[in-house]
Amino acid sequence: MKHSFVTYEHNLYISIKTTNIYASESNLGVSHMTKQMFSETKIRDFQQISRLSCIMLIGLCLAVLCTTPAMAGTKYLSGEPNLSIAISGLNEFTPGTTIELPVLIENSGLNHMKMVQSGIVDRDDIPSTAKMVRVTLLPDGAPILVKSDTQMIGDIAGSETKPVKFQVRVKDDGQAGTYNLPVQVEYTYLAAAEQVGTDSVVNRYNNRKVNLNVPFIVKSAINLDVVKITPEDINAGGEGFVSIVLKNSGADTGRNAIAKLSRFGNSPVVPVDSTVYIGDFEPGQEFNAKFKVSVTRDAEPQEYPLEVLISYQNADGEDMETPTAKIGIPVGGKIKFTMVNEPPKAVIGSKQVIEVEYRNDGDATAYSSEARISAVDPFSSDDDLAYLGDIKPGETAVAKFKMTTTKDAIEKIYGLDSEIRYRDALDNSQISDTIKVQVIAGKPDGMAALLSNPILIAIVLILIIGGAYRYHITRRKSGSV
């Protein structure tokens, strides 16, 4: 139904015609109708645009799907592991040594053909990869002891190298020469992979054991054994000798062999003569090497370490050294002296001889011992040296010193310093630690006290003189009668 006041033009635009007579009522009715018709037109236009957008989006997605190729998978048609072995670095080793043998395992396996095609499911493993590799080193007659068990080193891909190490002891009597050490390698590899359907693969693995050889060269060398150690007069603060019996327990001869003794760390035992020439050191031969050593004064009576080795030329003319052998050297305590007698008494204001008895509390003999005392106020001495001679451990000797005590000395016990100079077993001059000597300063007693009293001496002299005079007078009277 068309309104009389509305003119419709192509159903798109609306023109409104009104008259002045009916303006108030007609305009209100026309405005409501115009808004309703305009809203319906916008909805129809939006629906048409939405349908068109959906059609275009679907078409775009179909175009993308049609132009994208299907995902391709990879399939290997050939290839398997190919392992080889070698020692890393030098392969020459000395008898009597424990080594960590470095072995390299290389996989030179190649994949000669592979196929990339849509519909193929990718494989998890490659045929040329050696999986779960286990390596075992065998001695097989070589002069070695293999201390390591089978080593597991994981997977080795094609064109990859992996190291493995074995603890090996080369025997002391190992003969020089080249040996082939068997190395057994076990691994698993992908033998075939069969695709089932479009999403499944059945893998077939094989186990393989390979026996390889690696060259192992034992050098011409001697082996050092320490048979016996004999210390001679080795005490703290002195010098002595140590005799070491060395043995060549190897299978080769060492030419121009030299025994060398060296200090170990901060050991108080220090070699004075550190080398002894041996010459040709034959297999099984023993040699007694004697070294002079010194010991610091602060060393305690116990064993201290030293190191000994032998340098030599082997059968190939190479300069070599045996592994260092550590030895223990027993050290005796330093020579100590102690005053063992009761403190002597020095009479105040007089001169007398005091006696001091010393005891050797050390572990060695003190030769040509001589004691010396340091006299200080209120004492003095014009003869402070006393010869004691040789004092063996535990023995005693008595020293006599002339001492003068001043008159103003106080009655008490004084401590005087003394020391003993002596010679050790190697005729080296040594001085003992300071020895405290106690001396009692006191007044005279007994007859000495009477004789030291001047008043009493004067009375005695007067009595003697008076008695002599009386005796003289009496004789004269007797003669005159």
C-alpha positions as CSV (number, residue, x, y, z in Angstrom):
1,M,0.0,0.0,0.0
2,K,1.3,3.3,-1.0
3,H,0.9,6.4,1.1
4,S,-0.5,9.5,-0.7
5,F,2.2,11.7,0.6
6,V,5.2,9.5,-0.3
7,T,6.7,9.3,-3.7
8,Y,8.7,6.0,-4.4
9,E,11.7,6.2,-6.7
10,H,13.3,2.9,-7.7
11,N,12.9,1.6,-4.1
12,L,16.2,3.2,-3.2
13,Y,15.5,6.8,-2.4
14,I,12.4,8.3,-0.6
15,S,11.1,11.8,-1.1
16,I,8.6,13.2,1.3
17,K,5.9,15.6,0.2
18,T,3.6,17.5,2.7
19,T,1.1,20.4,2.8
20,N,0.9,23.1,5.3
21,I,-2.7,22.1,6.3
22,Y,-1.7,18.7,7.6
23,A,1.8,19.4,8.6
24,S,1.6,18.4,12.3
25,E,-0.1,15.0,11.8
26,S,1.1,13.9,8.4
27,N,4.8,14.6,9.1
28,L,4.7,12.4,12.1
29,G,3.2,9.5,10.3
30,V,5.5,9.8,7.3
31,S,8.7,9.9,9.4
32,H,7.9,6.6,11.2
33,M,7.2,4.8,7.9
34,T,10.3,6.2,6.3
35,K,12.6,4.9,9.1
36,Q,11.2,1.4,9.0
37,M,11.6,1.1,5.2
38,F,15.1,2.4,5.3
39,S,16.2,-0.2,7.9
40,E,14.8,-3.1,5.9
41,T,16.8,-1.9,2.9
42,K,20.1,-1.9,4.9
43,I,19.5,-5.4,6.2
44,R,19.0,-6.8,2.7
45,D,22.2,-5.1,1.4
46,F,24.3,-6.5,4.3
47,Q,23.0,-10.1,3.7
48,Q,24.0,-9.9,0.1
49,I,27.5,-8.6,0.9
50,S,28.0,-11.4,3.5
51,R,27.0,-14.1,1.0
52,L,29.5,-12.8,-1.5
53,S,32.3,-12.7,1.1
54,C,31.8,-16.3,2.1
55,I,31.8,-17.4,-1.5
56,M,35.1,-15.6,-2.1
57,L,36.7,-17.0,1.1
58,I,35.8,-20.6,0.2
59,G,37.2,-20.1,-3.3
60,L,40.5,-18.8,-1.9
61,C,40.9,-21.8,0.4
62,L,40.2,-24.2,-2.4
63,A,42.8,-22.4,-4.5
64,V,45.5,-22.7,-1.8
65,L,44.8,-26.4,-1.2
66,C,45.0,-27.1,-4.9
67,T,48.3,-25.3,-5.3
68,T,50.2,-26.8,-2.2
69,P,52.1,-30.1,-2.9
70,A,51.7,-33.1,-0.6
71,M,54.5,-33.6,2.2
72,A,57.4,-35.9,1.0
73,G,59.1,-38.5,3.2
74,T,62.6,-40.0,2.9
75,K,63.5,-43.7,2.4
76,Y,67.1,-45.1,2.3
77,L,67.7,-47.9,-0.1
78,S,71.2,-48.9,0.9
79,G,74.0,-48.3,3.6
80,E,75.3,-49.9,6.7
81,P,78.0,-49.2,9.4
82,N,81.7,-49.7,8.6
83,L,83.9,-49.4,11.7
84,S,87.6,-49.0,12.0
85,I,89.9,-48.4,15.1
86,A,93.1,-46.7,15.9
87,I,95.1,-45.4,19.0
88,S,95.0,-41.7,19.4
89,G,98.4,-40.1,19.7
90,L,101.6,-42.0,20.4
91,N,101.3,-45.8,20.6
92,E,104.7,-46.5,22.2
93,F,104.6,-47.5,25.9
94,T,107.1,-48.3,28.6
95,P,107.1,-51.5,30.7
96,G,106.1,-51.1,34.4
97,T,103.7,-48.2,33.7
98,T,100.0,-47.9,34.0
99,I,98.4,-45.9,31.2
100,E,95.1,-44.7,30.0
101,L,95.0,-46.1,26.4
102,P,93.0,-43.7,24.1
103,V,91.2,-45.5,21.3
104,L,89.3,-43.9,18.4
105,I,86.5,-45.7,16.6
106,E,85.4,-44.3,13.3
107,N,82.3,-45.2,11.3
108,S,82.9,-44.7,7.6
109,G,79.5,-46.1,6.6
110,L,77.7,-44.2,3.8
111,N,74.2,-44.1,2.5
112,H,74.6,-44.5,-1.2
113,M,70.9,-44.1,-2.3
114,K,67.9,-42.5,-0.7
115,M,64.4,-41.7,-2.1
116,V,62.3,-38.7,-1.3
117,Q,58.7,-39.1,-2.3
118,S,55.2,-38.1,-1.1
119,G,53.4,-40.8,0.9
120,I,56.6,-42.1,2.4
121,V,56.8,-42.1,6.2
122,D,60.2,-40.9,7.6
123,R,62.4,-43.5,9.3
124,D,63.6,-43.0,12.9
125,D,67.1,-44.4,12.2
126,I,69.6,-44.3,9.3
127,P,71.0,-47.7,8.1
128,S,74.7,-46.4,8.3
129,T,74.4,-45.6,12.1
130,A,75.9,-48.1,14.5
131,K,73.7,-48.1,17.6
132,M,74.4,-49.0,21.2
133,V,78.1,-49.6,20.5
134,R,80.1,-51.7,23.1
135,V,83.9,-52.0,22.9
136,T,86.1,-54.7,24.6
137,L,89.9,-54.6,24.7
138,L,91.6,-58.0,24.9
139,P,95.3,-58.7,25.7
140,D,95.7,-61.8,23.6
141,G,99.4,-62.5,24.5
142,A,100.6,-58.9,24.7
143,P,102.5,-58.0,27.9
144,I,99.6,-56.0,29.3
145,L,96.9,-56.2,31.9
146,V,93.6,-54.7,30.9
147,K,91.9,-53.2,34.0
148,S,88.8,-51.8,32.2
149,D,85.7,-53.8,31.4
150,T,83.6,-53.5,28.3
151,Q,82.9,-49.8,27.5
152,M,79.6,-48.5,26.2
153,I,79.9,-45.4,24.0
154,G,76.3,-45.0,22.5
155,D,75.6,-44.5,18.8
156,I,78.1,-43.7,16.1
157,A,76.6,-42.0,13.0
158,G,78.1,-42.3,9.5
159,S,81.3,-40.2,9.1
160,E,81.5,-39.8,12.9
161,T,84.4,-40.7,15.3
162,K,84.1,-41.4,19.0
163,P,86.8,-41.9,21.6
164,V,87.0,-44.7,24.2
165,K,89.6,-45.1,27.0
166,F,91.0,-48.2,28.7
167,Q,93.1,-48.5,31.8
168,V,96.1,-50.7,30.9
169,R,99.1,-51.9,32.9
170,V,102.2,-52.7,30.9
171,K,103.9,-55.6,32.6
172,D,107.3,-55.0,34.3
173,D,109.0,-57.8,32.3
174,G,107.3,-56.8,29.0
175,Q,109.5,-57.6,26.0
176,A,110.1,-54.8,23.5
177,G,108.2,-55.2,20.3
178,T,105.0,-54.5,18.4
179,Y,101.8,-56.3,19.4
180,N,98.3,-56.4,17.8
181,L,95.6,-55.9,20.5
182,P,92.2,-57.4,19.6
183,V,89.3,-55.0,20.0
184,Q,85.9,-56.5,19.9
185,V,83.1,-54.1,18.8
186,E,79.4,-55.0,19.1
187,Y,76.6,-52.9,17.8
188,T,73.0,-52.8,16.4
189,Y,72.0,-51.3,13.1
190,L,68.9,-50.8,10.9
191,A,68.8,-53.6,8.3
192,A,65.4,-52.8,6.7
193,A,62.3,-50.7,7.2
194,E,59.0,-51.7,5.7
195,Q,56.1,-49.2,5.4
196,V,52.7,-50.5,6.2
197,G,49.9,-48.4,4.9
198,T,50.3,-44.6,5.0
199,D,51.2,-44.1,8.6
200,S,53.2,-47.1,9.9
201,V,56.8,-48.4,9.5
202,V,58.1,-51.8,10.6
203,N,61.9,-51.6,11.5
204,R,64.1,-54.7,11.4
205,Y,67.5,-54.4,13.3
206,N,70.5,-56.7,13.2
207,N,73.2,-57.3,15.8
208,R,76.8,-57.5,14.6
209,K,80.1,-58.3,16.3
210,V,83.3,-57.1,14.7
211,N,86.9,-58.1,15.7
212,L,89.4,-55.4,14.9
213,N,93.2,-55.1,15.8
214,V,95.1,-52.1,17.0
215,P,98.9,-52.0,17.0
216,F,100.6,-51.6,20.4
217,I,104.3,-50.9,20.7
218,V,106.3,-51.8,23.9
219,K,109.5,-49.8,24.1
220,S,112.8,-51.2,25.1
221,A,113.1,-50.2,28.8
222,I,114.3,-51.3,32.2
223,N,112.1,-51.6,35.3
224,L,113.1,-50.4,38.7
225,D,112.5,-52.2,42.0
226,V,113.7,-51.0,45.4
227,V,114.9,-54.1,47.3
228,K,116.4,-52.6,50.6
229,I,116.9,-49.3,52.4
230,T,119.6,-48.9,55.0
231,P,120.0,-45.6,56.9
232,E,123.3,-44.7,58.6
233,D,123.4,-42.1,61.3
234,I,120.5,-40.1,60.0
235,N,119.3,-37.8,62.7
236,A,117.5,-34.4,63.0
237,G,120.0,-31.6,62.5
238,G,122.7,-33.8,61.2
239,E,124.0,-35.6,58.1
240,G,124.1,-39.3,57.3
241,F,124.1,-41.9,54.6
242,V,121.3,-44.0,53.1
243,S,122.1,-47.1,51.1
244,I,119.5,-48.2,48.6
245,V,119.6,-51.6,46.8
246,L,118.1,-51.2,43.3
247,K,117.1,-54.0,41.0
248,N,116.4,-54.1,37.3
249,S,113.3,-56.3,37.1
250,G,112.7,-55.6,33.4
251,A,113.7,-57.5,30.3
252,D,116.2,-55.1,28.8
253,T,119.6,-53.6,29.6
254,G,120.0,-49.9,30.5
255,R,123.2,-48.4,29.2
256,N,125.0,-45.6,31.1
257,A,122.5,-45.9,34.0
258,I,122.5,-43.3,36.7
259,A,120.6,-43.6,40.0
260,K,119.1,-40.3,41.1
261,L,117.8,-39.4,44.6
262,S,115.6,-36.3,45.0
263,R,113.7,-34.5,47.8
264,F,110.0,-35.1,48.0
265,G,108.0,-31.9,48.5
266,N,109.0,-30.2,51.8
267,S,110.6,-33.3,53.3
268,P,113.2,-32.4,55.9
269,V,115.5,-35.0,54.4
270,V,117.5,-33.4,51.6
271,P,120.0,-35.3,49.4
272,V,123.5,-33.9,49.5
273,D,124.9,-36.3,46.9
274,S,122.0,-37.0,44.6
275,T,123.5,-39.1,41.8
276,V,125.4,-42.4,41.6
277,Y,126.7,-43.9,38.4
278,I,125.7,-47.5,37.7
279,G,126.8,-48.2,34.1
280,D,125.2,-51.1,32.3
281,F,122.2,-52.2,34.3
282,E,121.5,-55.8,33.2
283,P,118.1,-57.6,33.7
284,G,117.9,-59.1,37.2
285,Q,121.0,-57.1,38.4
286,E,121.1,-55.5,41.8
287,F,123.1,-52.4,42.6
288,N,123.8,-50.8,46.0
289,A,123.6,-47.0,45.7
290,K,124.9,-45.0,48.6
291,F,123.7,-41.4,49.0
292,K,124.6,-38.7,51.5
293,V,121.7,-36.8,53.0
294,S,121.1,-34.0,55.5
295,V,118.2,-33.5,57.9
296,T,116.8,-30.2,59.1
297,R,116.9,-29.5,62.9
298,D,113.1,-29.4,63.2
299,A,112.6,-32.9,62.0
300,E,110.7,-35.3,64.2
301,P,111.8,-38.9,64.8
302,Q,109.9,-40.7,62.0
303,E,110.1,-41.7,58.4
304,Y,110.2,-39.1,55.6
305,P,109.8,-39.6,51.9
306,L,112.4,-39.4,49.1
307,E,112.1,-40.2,45.4
308,V,114.5,-42.4,43.4
309,L,114.7,-43.2,39.7
310,I,117.2,-44.4,37.1
311,S,118.1,-42.5,33.9
312,Y,119.6,-44.6,31.1
313,Q,119.8,-45.3,27.4
314,N,117.6,-48.1,26.0
315,A,118.5,-50.5,23.1
316,D,117.4,-47.9,20.6
317,G,119.7,-45.2,22.0
318,E,116.9,-43.1,23.5
319,D,117.4,-41.3,26.7
320,M,114.8,-42.6,29.2
321,E,113.9,-42.5,32.9
322,T,112.2,-45.1,34.9
323,P,109.0,-44.1,36.8
324,T,109.8,-42.5,40.1
325,A,109.8,-44.8,43.1
326,K,108.9,-43.3,46.5
327,I,110.9,-44.6,49.5
328,G,110.7,-43.9,53.3
329,I,113.8,-42.8,55.2
330,P,113.7,-43.3,59.0
331,V,115.1,-40.3,60.8
332,G,116.2,-40.4,64.5
333,G,115.7,-37.6,66.9
334,K,118.2,-34.9,67.3
335,I,120.9,-35.2,70.0
336,K,119.6,-33.6,73.3
337,F,121.4,-33.2,76.5
338,T,120.0,-32.8,80.0
339,M,121.5,-31.8,83.3
340,V,120.8,-34.8,85.7
341,N,122.6,-34.0,89.0
342,E,121.4,-31.8,91.8
343,P,122.1,-28.1,91.5
344,P,125.6,-27.3,92.7
345,K,126.2,-24.7,95.4
346,A,128.3,-21.6,94.8
347,V,129.4,-19.8,98.0
348,I,128.7,-16.2,98.0
349,G,131.9,-14.1,97.9
350,S,134.1,-17.0,97.0
351,K,135.6,-19.0,94.2
352,Q,135.0,-22.7,93.7
353,V,134.6,-25.5,91.2
354,I,131.1,-26.6,90.3
355,E,130.2,-29.9,88.7
356,V,127.5,-30.4,86.1
357,E,126.5,-33.9,84.9
358,Y,125.1,-34.1,81.3
359,R,123.2,-37.0,79.8
360,N,122.8,-37.8,76.1
361,D,119.0,-38.2,75.5
362,G,119.4,-38.4,71.7
363,D,119.6,-41.4,69.3
364,A,123.1,-41.0,68.2
365,T,126.6,-40.7,69.7
366,A,128.0,-37.2,70.3
367,Y,131.8,-37.4,69.4
368,S,134.4,-35.1,71.0
369,S,131.9,-33.3,73.1
370,E,132.8,-30.1,74.8
371,A,130.6,-28.2,77.3
372,R,130.5,-24.5,77.7
373,I,128.7,-22.4,80.4
374,S,127.7,-18.8,80.2
375,A,128.4,-17.0,83.5
376,V,126.4,-13.9,84.2
377,D,126.1,-11.6,87.2
378,P,126.6,-12.4,90.0
379,F,128.8,-15.2,88.6
380,S,132.0,-15.0,86.6
381,S,134.4,-17.6,85.3
382,D,137.9,-17.7,83.9
383,D,137.5,-21.3,82.8
384,D,134.0,-21.9,81.2
385,L,134.9,-24.9,79.0
386,A,135.0,-28.5,80.0
387,Y,135.9,-31.5,77.7
388,L,133.5,-34.4,77.9
389,G,134.7,-36.8,75.1
390,D,132.4,-39.2,73.3
391,I,128.9,-39.6,74.8
392,K,126.7,-42.5,73.6
393,P,122.9,-42.4,73.8
394,G,121.9,-42.7,77.4
395,E,125.4,-42.1,78.8
396,T,126.5,-39.3,81.1
397,A,129.6,-37.1,81.4
398,V,130.6,-34.6,84.1
399,A,131.8,-31.1,83.4
400,K,133.8,-29.0,85.9
401,F,133.7,-25.2,85.8
402,K,135.5,-22.7,88.0
403,M,133.1,-20.1,89.2
404,T,133.4,-16.9,91.3
405,T,130.4,-15.5,93.1
406,T,130.3,-11.9,94.1
407,K,129.7,-10.8,97.7
408,D,126.4,-9.0,96.8
409,A,124.8,-12.1,95.4
410,I,121.4,-13.0,96.8
411,E,120.7,-16.4,98.2
412,K,118.6,-18.2,95.6
413,I,118.8,-20.6,92.7
414,Y,120.2,-19.1,89.5
415,G,119.7,-20.5,86.0
416,L,122.8,-20.4,83.7
417,D,122.8,-21.2,80.0
418,S,125.1,-23.9,78.7
419,E,125.6,-25.8,75.4
420,I,127.6,-28.7,74.1
421,R,129.6,-28.6,70.9
422,Y,130.1,-32.1,69.4
423,R,130.8,-33.9,66.1
424,D,128.4,-36.2,64.4
425,A,129.1,-39.5,62.6
426,L,130.3,-37.7,59.5
427,D,132.7,-35.5,61.6
428,N,130.5,-32.4,61.1
429,S,130.6,-29.9,63.9
430,Q,127.2,-29.6,65.7
431,I,125.9,-27.5,68.6
432,S,123.2,-28.7,70.9
433,D,120.2,-26.7,72.0
434,T,120.7,-24.5,75.1
435,I,120.8,-26.5,78.4
436,K,119.7,-24.8,81.6
437,V,122.1,-25.3,84.5
438,Q,120.8,-24.5,88.0
439,V,123.3,-23.1,90.5
440,I,122.4,-22.3,94.2
441,A,124.1,-19.2,95.6
442,G,124.4,-19.4,99.4
443,K,126.4,-18.6,102.4
444,P,129.0,-21.0,103.6
445,D,128.1,-23.6,106.3
446,G,130.0,-25.8,108.8
447,M,133.8,-25.1,109.1
448,A,133.6,-22.9,106.0
449,A,131.1,-20.6,107.7
450,L,133.5,-20.3,110.7
451,L,136.5,-19.6,108.6
452,S,134.6,-17.0,106.5
453,N,133.6,-15.0,109.7
454,P,136.2,-12.1,110.1
455,I,135.5,-11.5,113.8
456,L,135.9,-15.1,114.6
457,I,139.1,-15.2,112.6
458,A,140.4,-12.1,114.5
459,I,139.5,-13.7,117.9
460,V,141.2,-16.9,116.9
461,L,144.3,-15.0,115.7
462,I,144.4,-13.1,119.0
463,L,144.1,-16.3,120.9
464,I,146.9,-17.9,118.9
465,I,149.1,-14.9,119.2
466,G,148.4,-14.7,123.0
467,G,149.0,-18.3,123.4
468,A,152.3,-18.1,121.5
469,Y,153.4,-15.1,123.6
470,R,152.6,-16.9,126.9
471,Y,154.4,-19.9,125.7
472,H,157.5,-17.8,124.8
473,I,157.5,-16.1,128.2
474,T,157.1,-19.4,130.1
475,R,160.1,-20.9,128.3
476,R,162.3,-17.9,129.0
477,K,161.5,-18.1,132.7
478,S,162.2,-21.8,132.8
479,G,165.6,-21.2,131.1
480,S,166.7,-18.4,133.5
481,V,166.1,-20.7,136.5
